[in-house]
Amino acid sequence: MPKGNTVKLPRKIIETERLDLKAATRAALDMARPTKFALVTRVDAAALSRYGSPSEPEKFMPIDVVVDLCRDIGSPAIVEELARLLGFRLVPLAAEANTAPQVGYADIAVVSKEANDVITKIAEGLADDGKLDGSEVREVRKEIADNIAHLHRLDRKIAGGE
């Protein structure tokens, strides 16, 4: 029984939702590289690792560290997952119409290059034995995460938020 004979009621968040948050946290941390990100936030790399670990079911990233991480990777990935779990969709704030940056050919080039990087990593990984091993999976996932971050930036730009 908890301290002080207080009965705890069941939590509102279910295990699969906690695991979804852990997965979003891991993906965001993979994009940021935990050891590098630890240098620009208030927690160390070991704590960051625990926040994404399914084997640490009660350890979640503090909200201010989530803000640091989302800004570091240029994507609100964890906040989007939180919104989804609550039945919402995160939408960028629209900037003033006359100050919104325009999408241009450079944006197309960046997104195209990032998508090509994903395809190239997959092809390289499959070339030797027809399957992706552990390190190849990590490399492909890193390229996918980079691509997602660039797509988020493009989305914000189109919406007028960057």
Secondary structure as the mmCIF struct_conf table of DSSP 4:
data_model
#
loop_
_struct_conf.conf_type_id
_struct_conf.id
_struct_conf.beg_label_comp_id
_struct_conf.beg_label_asym_id
_struct_conf.beg_label_seq_id
_struct_conf.end_label_comp_id
_struct_conf.end_label_asym_id
_struct_conf.end_label_seq_id
HELX_RH_3T_P HELX_RH_3T_P1 LYS A 3 ASN A 5
HELX_LH_PP_P HELX_LH_PP_P1 THR A 6 ARG A 11
BEND BEND1 LYS A 12 ILE A 13
HELX_RH_AL_P HELX_RH_AL_P1 GLU A 15 ALA A 32
HELX_RH_AL_P HELX_RH_AL_P2 PRO A 34 PHE A 37
HELX_RH_3T_P HELX_RH_3T_P2 ALA A 38 VAL A 40
BEND BEND2 THR A 41 VAL A 43
HELX_RH_AL_P HELX_RH_AL_P3 ALA A 45 GLY A 52
TURN_TY1_P TURN_TY1_P1 PRO A 54 SER A 55
TURN_TY1_P TURN_TY1_P2 PRO A 57 GLU A 58
HELX_RH_AL_P HELX_RH_AL_P4 ILE A 63 ILE A 73
TURN_TY1_P TURN_TY1_P3 GLY A 74 GLY A 74
BEND BEND3 SER A 75 SER A 75
HELX_RH_AL_P HELX_RH_AL_P5 ALA A 77 LEU A 85
TURN_TY1_P TURN_TY1_P4 LEU A 86 GLY A 87
HELX_LH_PP_P HELX_LH_PP_P2 PRO A 92 GLU A 96
TURN_TY1_P TURN_TY1_P5 ALA A 97 THR A 99
HELX_LH_PP_P HELX_LH_PP_P3 ALA A 100 VAL A 103
HELX_RH_AL_P HELX_RH_AL_P6 TYR A 105 ASP A 129
BEND BEND4 GLY A 130 LYS A 131
HELX_RH_AL_P HELX_RH_AL_P7 GLY A 134 ALA A 159
TURN_TY1_P TURN_TY1_P6 GLY A 160 GLY A 160
#
